[in-house]
Amino acid sequence: MMPHVFVYGTLRRQGRNDIARFRPTPEFVGQGRIAGTLYDLGAYPGVVLGGAGRVMGEIYRIEPEVEAALDRLEEVAEDDSGEYIRRQVRVALDAQWVDCLVYEIHPTRIAGSRVIESGDWIAHAAAVEAPFSPPKD
């Protein structure tokens, strides 16, 4: 069991699956970034870990019941054939490192998906929902 999780998509605050809805309520620890590439999969994102890109997210302290619920939500399979694969990452938080659980998208699920260059799902989703409108004359 890992006591912390790094969330980068719909589980973030303001996301449609806000992690605060789980019980026992996860405890917000702080914001962070991880090395990875963020992909737009339509209604939600997926991260592929590693590389030069940075993905923004939030760190939460969680209980085992929440970890089990997240595994179900992310469709984790013991043989790594599910939609997401549970991984461990080290996330910088102030002057320390926090070991976190993170859900990496299965590499077979990103074919044809667009990269989110900003690495920020919440900002990206807001921009997609409210597309730019040119000023009226």
Phi and psi in radians as a Rosetta constraint file:
Dihedral C 1 N 2 CA 2 C 2 CIRCULARHARMONIC -1.930 0.35
Dihedral N 2 CA 2 C 2 N 3 CIRCULARHARMONIC 2.235 0.35
Dihedral C 2 N 3 CA 3 C 3 CIRCULARHARMONIC -1.362 0.35
Dihedral N 3 CA 3 C 3 N 4 CIRCULARHARMONIC -0.132 0.35
Dihedral C 3 N 4 CA 4 C 4 CIRCULARHARMONIC -2.222 0.35
Dihedral N 4 CA 4 C 4 N 5 CIRCULARHARMONIC 2.617 0.35
Dihedral C 4 N 5 CA 5 C 5 CIRCULARHARMONIC -2.307 0.35
Dihedral N 5 CA 5 C 5 N 6 CIRCULARHARMONIC 2.494 0.35
Dihedral C 5 N 6 CA 6 C 6 CIRCULARHARMONIC -1.838 0.35
Dihedral N 6 CA 6 C 6 N 7 CIRCULARHARMONIC 2.079 0.35
Dihedral C 6 N 7 CA 7 C 7 CIRCULARHARMONIC -1.955 0.35
Dihedral N 7 CA 7 C 7 N 8 CIRCULARHARMONIC 2.434 0.35
Dihedral C 7 N 8 CA 8 C 8 CIRCULARHARMONIC -2.254 0.35
Dihedral N 8 CA 8 C 8 N 9 CIRCULARHARMONIC -0.060 0.35
Dihedral C 8 N 9 CA 9 C 9 CIRCULARHARMONIC -2.239 0.35
Dihedral N 9 CA 9 C 9 N 10 CIRCULARHARMONIC -2.175 0.35
Dihedral C 9 N 10 CA 10 C 10 CIRCULARHARMONIC -1.189 0.35
Dihedral N 10 CA 10 C 10 N 11 CIRCULARHARMONIC -0.240 0.35
Dihedral C 10 N 11 CA 11 C 11 CIRCULARHARMONIC -1.421 0.35
Dihedral N 11 CA 11 C 11 N 12 CIRCULARHARMONIC -0.205 0.35
Dihedral C 11 N 12 CA 12 C 12 CIRCULARHARMONIC -1.194 0.35
Dihedral N 12 CA 12 C 12 N 13 CIRCULARHARMONIC 2.808 0.35
Dihedral C 12 N 13 CA 13 C 13 CIRCULARHARMONIC -0.975 0.35
Dihedral N 13 CA 13 C 13 N 14 CIRCULARHARMONIC 2.443 0.35
Dihedral C 13 N 14 CA 14 C 14 CIRCULARHARMONIC 1.364 0.35
Dihedral N 14 CA 14 C 14 N 15 CIRCULARHARMONIC -0.059 0.35
Dihedral C 14 N 15 CA 15 C 15 CIRCULARHARMONIC -1.466 0.35
Dihedral N 15 CA 15 C 15 N 16 CIRCULARHARMONIC 2.771 0.35
Dihedral C 15 N 16 CA 16 C 16 CIRCULARHARMONIC -1.232 0.35
Dihedral N 16 CA 16 C 16 N 17 CIRCULARHARMONIC -0.284 0.35
Dihedral C 16 N 17 CA 17 C 17 CIRCULARHARMONIC -1.981 0.35
Dihedral N 17 CA 17 C 17 N 18 CIRCULARHARMONIC 0.558 0.35
Dihedral C 17 N 18 CA 18 C 18 CIRCULARHARMONIC -0.579 0.35
Dihedral N 18 CA 18 C 18 N 19 CIRCULARHARMONIC 2.152 0.35
Dihedral C 18 N 19 CA 19 C 19 CIRCULARHARMONIC -1.034 0.35
Dihedral N 19 CA 19 C 19 N 20 CIRCULARHARMONIC -0.358 0.35
Dihedral C 19 N 20 CA 20 C 20 CIRCULARHARMONIC -1.112 0.35
Dihedral N 20 CA 20 C 20 N 21 CIRCULARHARMONIC -0.262 0.35
Dihedral C 20 N 21 CA 21 C 21 CIRCULARHARMONIC -1.345 0.35
Dihedral N 21 CA 21 C 21 N 22 CIRCULARHARMONIC -0.255 0.35
Dihedral C 21 N 22 CA 22 C 22 CIRCULARHARMONIC -1.400 0.35
Dihedral N 22 CA 22 C 22 N 23 CIRCULARHARMONIC 2.690 0.35
Dihedral C 22 N 23 CA 23 C 23 CIRCULARHARMONIC -2.221 0.35
Dihedral N 23 CA 23 C 23 N 24 CIRCULARHARMONIC 2.450 0.35
Dihedral C 23 N 24 CA 24 C 24 CIRCULARHARMONIC -1.066 0.35
Dihedral N 24 CA 24 C 24 N 25 CIRCULARHARMONIC 2.582 0.35
Dihedral C 24 N 25 CA 25 C 25 CIRCULARHARMONIC -1.035 0.35
Dihedral N 25 CA 25 C 25 N 26 CIRCULARHARMONIC 2.171 0.35
Dihedral C 25 N 26 CA 26 C 26 CIRCULARHARMONIC -1.082 0.35
Dihedral N 26 CA 26 C 26 N 27 CIRCULARHARMONIC 2.566 0.35
Dihedral C 26 N 27 CA 27 C 27 CIRCULARHARMONIC -1.732 0.35
Dihedral N 27 CA 27 C 27 N 28 CIRCULARHARMONIC 2.102 0.35
Dihedral C 27 N 28 CA 28 C 28 CIRCULARHARMONIC -1.141 0.35
Dihedral N 28 CA 28 C 28 N 29 CIRCULARHARMONIC 2.279 0.35
Dihedral C 28 N 29 CA 29 C 29 CIRCULARHARMONIC -1.879 0.35
Dihedral N 29 CA 29 C 29 N 30 CIRCULARHARMONIC -0.708 0.35
Dihedral C 29 N 30 CA 30 C 30 CIRCULARHARMONIC 2.896 0.35
Dihedral N 30 CA 30 C 30 N 31 CIRCULARHARMONIC 3.124 0.35
Dihedral C 30 N 31 CA 31 C 31 CIRCULARHARMONIC -1.746 0.35
Dihedral N 31 CA 31 C 31 N 32 CIRCULARHARMONIC 2.678 0.35
Dihedral C 31 N 32 CA 32 C 32 CIRCULARHARMONIC -2.749 0.35
Dihedral N 32 CA 32 C 32 N 33 CIRCULARHARMONIC -3.099 0.35
Dihedral C 32 N 33 CA 33 C 33 CIRCULARHARMONIC -2.415 0.35
Dihedral N 33 CA 33 C 33 N 34 CIRCULARHARMONIC 2.593 0.35
Dihedral C 33 N 34 CA 34 C 34 CIRCULARHARMONIC -2.221 0.35
Dihedral N 34 CA 34 C 34 N 35 CIRCULARHARMONIC 2.777 0.35
Dihedral C 34 N 35 CA 35 C 35 CIRCULARHARMONIC -1.343 0.35
Dihedral N 35 CA 35 C 35 N 36 CIRCULARHARMONIC 2.198 0.35
Dihedral C 35 N 36 CA 36 C 36 CIRCULARHARMONIC 3.005 0.35
Dihedral N 36 CA 36 C 36 N 37 CIRCULARHARMONIC 3.085 0.35
Dihedral C 36 N 37 CA 37 C 37 CIRCULARHARMONIC -2.078 0.35
Dihedral N 37 CA 37 C 37 N 38 CIRCULARHARMONIC 2.242 0.35
Dihedral C 37 N 38 CA 38 C 38 CIRCULARHARMONIC -1.730 0.35
Dihedral N 38 CA 38 C 38 N 39 CIRCULARHARMONIC 2.301 0.35
Dihedral C 38 N 39 CA 39 C 39 CIRCULARHARMONIC -2.011 0.35
Dihedral N 39 CA 39 C 39 N 40 CIRCULARHARMONIC 2.496 0.35
Dihedral C 39 N 40 CA 40 C 40 CIRCULARHARMONIC -1.554 0.35
Dihedral N 40 CA 40 C 40 N 41 CIRCULARHARMONIC 1.948 0.35
Dihedral C 40 N 41 CA 41 C 41 CIRCULARHARMONIC -1.787 0.35
Dihedral N 41 CA 41 C 41 N 42 CIRCULARHARMONIC 0.301 0.35
Dihedral C 41 N 42 CA 42 C 42 CIRCULARHARMONIC 1.815 0.35
Dihedral N 42 CA 42 C 42 N 43 CIRCULARHARMONIC -1.717 0.35
Dihedral C 42 N 43 CA 43 C 43 CIRCULARHARMONIC -1.416 0.35
Dihedral N 43 CA 43 C 43 N 44 CIRCULARHARMONIC -0.140 0.35
Dihedral C 43 N 44 CA 44 C 44 CIRCULARHARMONIC -2.775 0.35
Dihedral N 44 CA 44 C 44 N 45 CIRCULARHARMONIC 2.894 0.35
Dihedral C 44 N 45 CA 45 C 45 CIRCULARHARMONIC -1.789 0.35
Dihedral N 45 CA 45 C 45 N 46 CIRCULARHARMONIC 3.022 0.35
Dihedral C 45 N 46 CA 46 C 46 CIRCULARHARMONIC -2.505 0.35
Dihedral N 46 CA 46 C 46 N 47 CIRCULARHARMONIC 2.509 0.35
Dihedral C 46 N 47 CA 47 C 47 CIRCULARHARMONIC -1.932 0.35
Dihedral N 47 CA 47 C 47 N 48 CIRCULARHARMONIC 2.454 0.35
Dihedral C 47 N 48 CA 48 C 48 CIRCULARHARMONIC -1.908 0.35
Dihedral N 48 CA 48 C 48 N 49 CIRCULARHARMONIC 2.101 0.35
Dihedral C 48 N 49 CA 49 C 49 CIRCULARHARMONIC -1.272 0.35
Dihedral N 49 CA 49 C 49 N 50 CIRCULARHARMONIC 2.615 0.35
Dihedral C 49 N 50 CA 50 C 50 CIRCULARHARMONIC 1.691 0.35
Dihedral N 50 CA 50 C 50 N 51 CIRCULARHARMONIC 3.063 0.35
Dihedral C 50 N 51 CA 51 C 51 CIRCULARHARMONIC 1.561 0.35
Dihedral N 51 CA 51 C 51 N 52 CIRCULARHARMONIC -2.999 0.35
Dihedral C 51 N 52 CA 52 C 52 CIRCULARHARMONIC -1.533 0.35
Dihedral N 52 CA 52 C 52 N 53 CIRCULARHARMONIC -0.289 0.35
Dihedral C 52 N 53 CA 53 C 53 CIRCULARHARMONIC -1.255 0.35
Dihedral N 53 CA 53 C 53 N 54 CIRCULARHARMONIC 2.832 0.35
Dihedral C 53 N 54 CA 54 C 54 CIRCULARHARMONIC -2.215 0.35
Dihedral N 54 CA 54 C 54 N 55 CIRCULARHARMONIC 2.398 0.35
Dihedral C 54 N 55 CA 55 C 55 CIRCULARHARMONIC -2.061 0.35
Dihedral N 55 CA 55 C 55 N 56 CIRCULARHARMONIC 2.230 0.35
Dihedral C 55 N 56 CA 56 C 56 CIRCULARHARMONIC -1.465 0.35
Dihedral N 56 CA 56 C 56 N 57 CIRCULARHARMONIC 2.557 0.35
Dihedral C 56 N 57 CA 57 C 57 CIRCULARHARMONIC -2.933 0.35
Dihedral N 57 CA 57 C 57 N 58 CIRCULARHARMONIC -2.950 0.35
Dihedral C 57 N 58 CA 58 C 58 CIRCULARHARMONIC -2.270 0.35
Dihedral N 58 CA 58 C 58 N 59 CIRCULARHARMONIC 2.578 0.35
Dihedral C 58 N 59 CA 59 C 59 CIRCULARHARMONIC -1.868 0.35
Dihedral N 59 CA 59 C 59 N 60 CIRCULARHARMONIC 2.320 0.35
Dihedral C 59 N 60 CA 60 C 60 CIRCULARHARMONIC -2.262 0.35
Dihedral N 60 CA 60 C 60 N 61 CIRCULARHARMONIC 2.514 0.35
Dihedral C 60 N 61 CA 61 C 61 CIRCULARHARMONIC -1.528 0.35
Dihedral N 61 CA 61 C 61 N 62 CIRCULARHARMONIC 2.258 0.35
Dihedral C 61 N 62 CA 62 C 62 CIRCULARHARMONIC -2.245 0.35
Dihedral N 62 CA 62 C 62 N 63 CIRCULARHARMONIC 2.785 0.35
Dihedral C 62 N 63 CA 63 C 63 CIRCULARHARMONIC -1.661 0.35
Dihedral N 63 CA 63 C 63 N 64 CIRCULARHARMONIC 2.807 0.35
Dihedral C 63 N 64 CA 64 C 64 CIRCULARHARMONIC -0.965 0.35
Dihedral N 64 CA 64 C 64 N 65 CIRCULARHARMONIC -0.595 0.35
Dihedral C 64 N 65 CA 65 C 65 CIRCULARHARMONIC -1.112 0.35
Dihedral N 65 CA 65 C 65 N 66 CIRCULARHARMONIC -0.642 0.35
Dihedral C 65 N 66 CA 66 C 66 CIRCULARHARMONIC -1.249 0.35
Dihedral N 66 CA 66 C 66 N 67 CIRCULARHARMONIC -0.717 0.35
Dihedral C 66 N 67 CA 67 C 67 CIRCULARHARMONIC -1.014 0.35
Dihedral N 67 CA 67 C 67 N 68 CIRCULARHARMONIC -0.766 0.35
Dihedral C 67 N 68 CA 68 C 68 CIRCULARHARMONIC -1.105 0.35
Dihedral N 68 CA 68 C 68 N 69 CIRCULARHARMONIC -0.701 0.35
Dihedral C 68 N 69 CA 69 C 69 CIRCULARHARMONIC -1.153 0.35
Dihedral N 69 CA 69 C 69 N 70 CIRCULARHARMONIC -0.684 0.35
Dihedral C 69 N 70 CA 70 C 70 CIRCULARHARMONIC -1.156 0.35
Dihedral N 70 CA 70 C 70 N 71 CIRCULARHARMONIC -0.694 0.35
Dihedral C 70 N 71 CA 71 C 71 CIRCULARHARMONIC -1.008 0.35
Dihedral N 71 CA 71 C 71 N 72 CIRCULARHARMONIC -0.721 0.35
Dihedral C 71 N 72 CA 72 C 72 CIRCULARHARMONIC -1.180 0.35
Dihedral N 72 CA 72 C 72 N 73 CIRCULARHARMONIC -0.804 0.35
Dihedral C 72 N 73 CA 73 C 73 CIRCULARHARMONIC -1.029 0.35
Dihedral N 73 CA 73 C 73 N 74 CIRCULARHARMONIC -0.736 0.35
Dihedral C 73 N 74 CA 74 C 74 CIRCULARHARMONIC -1.517 0.35
Dihedral N 74 CA 74 C 74 N 75 CIRCULARHARMONIC 0.046 0.35
Dihedral C 74 N 75 CA 75 C 75 CIRCULARHARMONIC 0.952 0.35
Dihedral N 75 CA 75 C 75 N 76 CIRCULARHARMONIC 0.880 0.35
Dihedral C 75 N 76 CA 76 C 76 CIRCULARHARMONIC -1.348 0.35
Dihedral N 76 CA 76 C 76 N 77 CIRCULARHARMONIC 2.344 0.35
Dihedral C 76 N 77 CA 77 C 77 CIRCULARHARMONIC -2.014 0.35
Dihedral N 77 CA 77 C 77 N 78 CIRCULARHARMONIC 2.500 0.35
Dihedral C 77 N 78 CA 78 C 78 CIRCULARHARMONIC -0.997 0.35
Dihedral N 78 CA 78 C 78 N 79 CIRCULARHARMONIC -0.540 0.35
Dihedral C 78 N 79 CA 79 C 79 CIRCULARHARMONIC -1.616 0.35
Dihedral N 79 CA 79 C 79 N 80 CIRCULARHARMONIC 0.264 0.35
Dihedral C 79 N 80 CA 80 C 80 CIRCULARHARMONIC 1.078 0.35
Dihedral N 80 CA 80 C 80 N 81 CIRCULARHARMONIC 0.447 0.35
Dihedral C 80 N 81 CA 81 C 81 CIRCULARHARMONIC -1.740 0.35
Dihedral N 81 CA 81 C 81 N 82 CIRCULARHARMONIC 0.041 0.35
Dihedral C 81 N 82 CA 82 C 82 CIRCULARHARMONIC -1.332 0.35
Dihedral N 82 CA 82 C 82 N 83 CIRCULARHARMONIC -3.064 0.35
Dihedral C 82 N 83 CA 83 C 83 CIRCULARHARMONIC -1.158 0.35
Dihedral N 83 CA 83 C 83 N 84 CIRCULARHARMONIC -0.702 0.35
Dihedral C 83 N 84 CA 84 C 84 CIRCULARHARMONIC -2.123 0.35
Dihedral N 84 CA 84 C 84 N 85 CIRCULARHARMONIC 2.723 0.35
Dihedral C 84 N 85 CA 85 C 85 CIRCULARHARMONIC -2.046 0.35
Dihedral N 85 CA 85 C 85 N 86 CIRCULARHARMONIC 2.224 0.35
Dihedral C 85 N 86 CA 86 C 86 CIRCULARHARMONIC -1.307 0.35
Dihedral N 86 CA 86 C 86 N 87 CIRCULARHARMONIC 2.196 0.35
Dihedral C 86 N 87 CA 87 C 87 CIRCULARHARMONIC -2.229 0.35
Dihedral N 87 CA 87 C 87 N 88 CIRCULARHARMONIC 3.022 0.35
Dihedral C 87 N 88 CA 88 C 88 CIRCULARHARMONIC -2.078 0.35
Dihedral N 88 CA 88 C 88 N 89 CIRCULARHARMONIC 2.345 0.35
Dihedral C 88 N 89 CA 89 C 89 CIRCULARHARMONIC -2.313 0.35
Dihedral N 89 CA 89 C 89 N 90 CIRCULARHARMONIC 2.734 0.35
Dihedral C 89 N 90 CA 90 C 90 CIRCULARHARMONIC -1.778 0.35
Dihedral N 90 CA 90 C 90 N 91 CIRCULARHARMONIC 2.212 0.35
Dihedral C 90 N 91 CA 91 C 91 CIRCULARHARMONIC -2.038 0.35
Dihedral N 91 CA 91 C 91 N 92 CIRCULARHARMONIC 2.288 0.35
Dihedral C 91 N 92 CA 92 C 92 CIRCULARHARMONIC -1.277 0.35
Dihedral N 92 CA 92 C 92 N 93 CIRCULARHARMONIC 2.242 0.35
Dihedral C 92 N 93 CA 93 C 93 CIRCULARHARMONIC -2.350 0.35
Dihedral N 93 CA 93 C 93 N 94 CIRCULARHARMONIC 1.860 0.35
Dihedral C 93 N 94 CA 94 C 94 CIRCULARHARMONIC 0.975 0.35
Dihedral N 94 CA 94 C 94 N 95 CIRCULARHARMONIC -2.137 0.35
Dihedral C 94 N 95 CA 95 C 95 CIRCULARHARMONIC -1.747 0.35
Dihedral N 95 CA 95 C 95 N 96 CIRCULARHARMONIC 0.297 0.35
Dihedral C 95 N 96 CA 96 C 96 CIRCULARHARMONIC -2.295 0.35
Dihedral N 96 CA 96 C 96 N 97 CIRCULARHARMONIC 2.989 0.35
Dihedral C 96 N 97 CA 97 C 97 CIRCULARHARMONIC -1.957 0.35
Dihedral N 97 CA 97 C 97 N 98 CIRCULARHARMONIC 2.465 0.35
Dihedral C 97 N 98 CA 98 C 98 CIRCULARHARMONIC -2.116 0.35
Dihedral N 98 CA 98 C 98 N 99 CIRCULARHARMONIC 2.193 0.35
Dihedral C 98 N 99 CA 99 C 99 CIRCULARHARMONIC -1.357 0.35
Dihedral N 99 CA 99 C 99 N 100 CIRCULARHARMONIC 2.207 0.35
Dihedral C 99 N 100 CA 100 C 100 CIRCULARHARMONIC -2.281 0.35
Dihedral N 100 CA 100 C 100 N 101 CIRCULARHARMONIC 2.605 0.35
Dihedral C 100 N 101 CA 101 C 101 CIRCULARHARMONIC -1.350 0.35
Dihedral N 101 CA 101 C 101 N 102 CIRCULARHARMONIC 2.449 0.35
Dihedral C 101 N 102 CA 102 C 102 CIRCULARHARMONIC -2.504 0.35
Dihedral N 102 CA 102 C 102 N 103 CIRCULARHARMONIC 2.593 0.35
Dihedral C 102 N 103 CA 103 C 103 CIRCULARHARMONIC -1.803 0.35
Dihedral N 103 CA 103 C 103 N 104 CIRCULARHARMONIC 1.957 0.35
Dihedral C 103 N 104 CA 104 C 104 CIRCULARHARMONIC -1.664 0.35
Dihedral N 104 CA 104 C 104 N 105 CIRCULARHARMONIC 2.347 0.35
Dihedral C 104 N 105 CA 105 C 105 CIRCULARHARMONIC -1.127 0.35
Dihedral N 105 CA 105 C 105 N 106 CIRCULARHARMONIC 2.469 0.35
Dihedral C 105 N 106 CA 106 C 106 CIRCULARHARMONIC -1.123 0.35
Dihedral N 106 CA 106 C 106 N 107 CIRCULARHARMONIC 2.316 0.35
Dihedral C 106 N 107 CA 107 C 107 CIRCULARHARMONIC -1.021 0.35
Dihedral N 107 CA 107 C 107 N 108 CIRCULARHARMONIC -0.394 0.35
Dihedral C 107 N 108 CA 108 C 108 CIRCULARHARMONIC -1.309 0.35
Dihedral N 108 CA 108 C 108 N 109 CIRCULARHARMONIC -0.175 0.35
Dihedral C 108 N 109 CA 109 C 109 CIRCULARHARMONIC -1.630 0.35
Dihedral N 109 CA 109 C 109 N 110 CIRCULARHARMONIC -0.046 0.35
Dihedral C 109 N 110 CA 110 C 110 CIRCULARHARMONIC -1.791 0.35
Dihedral N 110 CA 110 C 110 N 111 CIRCULARHARMONIC -0.023 0.35
Dihedral C 110 N 111 CA 111 C 111 CIRCULARHARMONIC -0.948 0.35
Dihedral N 111 CA 111 C 111 N 112 CIRCULARHARMONIC 2.192 0.35
Dihedral C 111 N 112 CA 112 C 112 CIRCULARHARMONIC 1.379 0.35
Dihedral N 112 CA 112 C 112 N 113 CIRCULARHARMONIC 0.025 0.35
Dihedral C 112 N 113 CA 113 C 113 CIRCULARHARMONIC -1.477 0.35
Dihedral N 113 CA 113 C 113 N 114 CIRCULARHARMONIC 2.591 0.35
Dihedral C 113 N 114 CA 114 C 114 CIRCULARHARMONIC -1.500 0.35
Dihedral N 114 CA 114 C 114 N 115 CIRCULARHARMONIC 2.424 0.35
Dihedral C 114 N 115 CA 115 C 115 CIRCULARHARMONIC -1.326 0.35
Dihedral N 115 CA 115 C 115 N 116 CIRCULARHARMONIC 2.403 0.35
Dihedral C 115 N 116 CA 116 C 116 CIRCULARHARMONIC -1.647 0.35
Dihedral N 116 CA 116 C 116 N 117 CIRCULARHARMONIC 1.712 0.35
Dihedral C 116 N 117 CA 117 C 117 CIRCULARHARMONIC -1.031 0.35
Dihedral N 117 CA 117 C 117 N 118 CIRCULARHARMONIC -0.605 0.35
Dihedral C 117 N 118 CA 118 C 118 CIRCULARHARMONIC -1.230 0.35
Dihedral N 118 CA 118 C 118 N 119 CIRCULARHARMONIC -0.384 0.35
Dihedral C 118 N 119 CA 119 C 119 CIRCULARHARMONIC 1.275 0.35
Dihedral N 119 CA 119 C 119 N 120 CIRCULARHARMONIC 0.213 0.35
Dihedral C 119 N 120 CA 120 C 120 CIRCULARHARMONIC -2.134 0.35
Dihedral N 120 CA 120 C 120 N 121 CIRCULARHARMONIC 1.786 0.35
Dihedral C 120 N 121 CA 121 C 121 CIRCULARHARMONIC -1.090 0.35
Dihedral N 121 CA 121 C 121 N 122 CIRCULARHARMONIC -0.756 0.35
Dihedral C 121 N 122 CA 122 C 122 CIRCULARHARMONIC -1.078 0.35
Dihedral N 122 CA 122 C 122 N 123 CIRCULARHARMONIC -0.816 0.35
Dihedral C 122 N 123 CA 123 C 123 CIRCULARHARMONIC -1.132 0.35
Dihedral N 123 CA 123 C 123 N 124 CIRCULARHARMONIC -0.716 0.35
Dihedral C 123 N 124 CA 124 C 124 CIRCULARHARMONIC -1.107 0.35
Dihedral N 124 CA 124 C 124 N 125 CIRCULARHARMONIC -0.816 0.35
Dihedral C 124 N 125 CA 125 C 125 CIRCULARHARMONIC -1.105 0.35
Dihedral N 125 CA 125 C 125 N 126 CIRCULARHARMONIC -0.681 0.35
Dihedral C 125 N 126 CA 126 C 126 CIRCULARHARMONIC -1.138 0.35
Dihedral N 126 CA 126 C 126 N 127 CIRCULARHARMONIC -0.690 0.35
Dihedral C 126 N 127 CA 127 C 127 CIRCULARHARMONIC -1.189 0.35
Dihedral N 127 CA 127 C 127 N 128 CIRCULARHARMONIC -0.628 0.35
Dihedral C 127 N 128 CA 128 C 128 CIRCULARHARMONIC -1.215 0.35
Dihedral N 128 CA 128 C 128 N 129 CIRCULARHARMONIC -0.680 0.35
Dihedral C 128 N 129 CA 129 C 129 CIRCULARHARMONIC -1.242 0.35
Dihedral N 129 CA 129 C 129 N 130 CIRCULARHARMONIC -0.540 0.35
Dihedral C 129 N 130 CA 130 C 130 CIRCULARHARMONIC -2.137 0.35
Dihedral N 130 CA 130 C 130 N 131 CIRCULARHARMONIC 1.297 0.35
Dihedral C 130 N 131 CA 131 C 131 CIRCULARHARMONIC -1.055 0.35
Dihedral N 131 CA 131 C 131 N 132 CIRCULARHARMONIC 2.701 0.35
Dihedral C 131 N 132 CA 132 C 132 CIRCULARHARMONIC -1.084 0.35
Dihedral N 132 CA 132 C 132 N 133 CIRCULARHARMONIC 2.314 0.35
Dihedral C 132 N 133 CA 133 C 133 CIRCULARHARMONIC -2.029 0.35
Dihedral N 133 CA 133 C 133 N 134 CIRCULARHARMONIC 2.209 0.35
Dihedral C 133 N 134 CA 134 C 134 CIRCULARHARMONIC -1.146 0.35
Dihedral N 134 CA 134 C 134 N 135 CIRCULARHARMONIC 2.610 0.35
Dihedral C 134 N 135 CA 135 C 135 CIRCULARHARMONIC -1.110 0.35
Dihedral N 135 CA 135 C 135 N 136 CIRCULARHARMONIC 2.555 0.35
Dihedral C 135 N 136 CA 136 C 136 CIRCULARHARMONIC -1.440 0.35
Dihedral N 136 CA 136 C 136 N 137 CIRCULARHARMONIC 2.529 0.35
